Structures are given as structure tokens and as C-alpha cells.
């Protein structure tokens, strides 16, 4: 992710009302790094929490996962919706509907990947597809085989 994207993701993370558990983990990591009490980190202005999160040498795994999800929900819904539309999966503004069935056929998934790859920046597509694969490797088992899941120039 670019520095701008990381900052956007960190801001979305702290504003994500569904991320309380992961925010608590990030607060603990920041408190440990700064040698602060956790309650001192909790009351910091959001701009400082964003910067401290960006400065962490290692982000807890669940917080990293929530960072990616928050980023996509806040900034990439159009791409998420376009992918699911191309795949024929029921969704609500890019969020897969509970009753939805994701096709497992590699050719269908690849056609949907190509559809978003032709309309959105390669870095955004690769990050989104990697996030899907990381979140649910069983459902998205076909994704890692497609070149669109890798950043240009990164093999």
C-alpha cells in the first residue's frame, strides 16, 4: 500500500464502529510501544492515533485484517460491488449477502477479476483480491492463481 492508502486505512480503522476489538488490540500495541497506559492512548485525538498506528513496527494480525476491511469499506465499495456484480453474487453495496453463494468455478471468478482489473487501478485490485483470499482462503482458493492478485512488477 502507498503511504496515502495506509493513512486512509488507518483513518478508516479508527472510525470503524465494528472494529472495537481490533482497535483495543491496536491501542495495547501503541501503549506498549510508547510506554503509555492504555487509557492514555484511548483519549488521544484521532490524528495522533492514526500516526501512532502507522508507526507501529508490527501491527497485530487481527488489527491488520480490520485495517484492510475498513479501508475497503470506506474507500473501495464501488470496486467491491463491481466484482460481485460481475461474479453474479448478491450483495449490499459490496458486502456479500448472507444467503449469497459464491461460485467456485475458476473461469467465472477470473472473468470477474478481469472485469474489475479493466476498470480499477491494478494496485487496488491486487489489494482487494489479496484481502479476500486472506479473509477466506477456502472460498477464494482460485484467486492466488491469477496474475491480477499480484502487484505489477512484483511477480
ABEGO torsion letter per residue (X at the ends): XBAAAAAAAAAAAAABAAAAAAAAAAAAAAAAAAGBBAAAAAABBAAAAAAAAAABABBBAAAAAAAAAAAAAAAAAAAAAAAAAAAGBBBBGGBBBAABBBBABAAAAAAAAAAAAAABBAAAAAAAAAAAAAABAAAAAAAAABAAABBBGAX
